[in-house]
Structures are given as C-alpha cells and as structure tokens.
Amino acid sequence: MARVALSHGLNANLVHKWRRTIGRASDVSSGMQPSRQELFVPVVVNTAGEAAQPIKIELRRGALAVSLTWPVDRAEHCAAWLRELLR
C-alpha cells in the first residue's frame, strides 16, 4: 500500500487513516455515525466542452487563509502545491 500511495504523492499514513474512516462509516453494527469532516465528497472535473472552468479553492487552516484559482489543465500541479501546503 505504501508504494501505491507514494506513487500518487500521498503519505501511506493518510491512506491508512482514510481506510479506517471508511471502515467506521460502513460499520452499521457499531451504531457510530461519521462526522461531516470524515465523509468523502466526490468531485467531478469537467474537461470537455468549449472552455473548462478553473479550479477554485478556498481553505482555512489555523491563521492561514488561502483563496486561489488554478487552470484545470494544470490540476496535477495544483494537487502537488496543496500537498506541500498542508504538510
């Protein structure tokens, strides 16, 4: 799992955390409900059409507030930048 996670630029511990979160969310016998922050949100990027809309991100982490617009055709660079920022 670590090799696959690293090949996608992710830390293996983060993938383990996601798997635990999914396990808790799908464990109906425990009666536990995941918090809104633990749920996965599907994201669909429309790259077809005349002109794709840019990626728009607003995030807050402690005292840091970031608002940015990124071209869709450079989404992989945006992901790499966010990974570095959120370390």
N, C-alpha and C positions, 0 to 999 in steps of 0.2 A: 504494500500500500504506500509506503514511503516513497518508493521510486516513481509511482504514478503521480502522487501528489506533487513531488518536486518537478516532474516533467511539465506540470501545469503551473509552476511557480507558486505552489501552495505549501505551507508547512504541514507535515503529517499530523501534528497535534491538532491542528484546526480540523482536519478531515475526521479524526477520531471524535472530536467534540461534536461535529455535525452528525456523525453516526449515532452517538449516544442520545442526542436531541431527538433524532428521528425515532429511535427506539422508544423513548419516553412518550413521544406523541402518538405512536401506534400501539402502545400497551394499554388497551382498554380495560384490562383486568385490574390494573393498579388504580384506576379512577383518577389519575393525575391528568390535568389539562395543561398543555404547554402555554407559556405566556406569549403575548403577541411578538415579543422580540425573538422567540425561539422558532417561529414559523418560517418556512421558506416561502419566498414570494417569487413566482415565475416571472421572468422578464422576456418579452418578445421584442426583438430588434428588427424593424422593417428595413431591409436593404434594397427592396425592389421599388420601382416607381421612378418618377422624374427626379426628385431630389429628396434624399433621406434626411429626416430631421436630425439635428446634432444631439449628442448625449448631454443631458443637463443633470448635474448632481449638486445637491446641497447637503452638507453634513456638518454636524457639530460633535466635537469630542473635547470635553473639558472646556478650556478657554478658547480653543481653536474653532473657528467657523470658516467653512470653505464653500464657495459657490462657483461652479465652473461650467463651461460649455466646451465640449470636445467633439471633433468631427467623427461621425460613425465609422468612416473608413480607417480610422486610427484607434479603434476600440481596444486593441491589444495593448497599445501604449498607455491608454487611459487606465486599464486594469493594472499594469505594472506600476504606474505612478501611484495609484491608490494603495496598492500593497505596500509600497515603501512608506507612504504617508501614515498608514495605520499600524505600522510595526510598533 
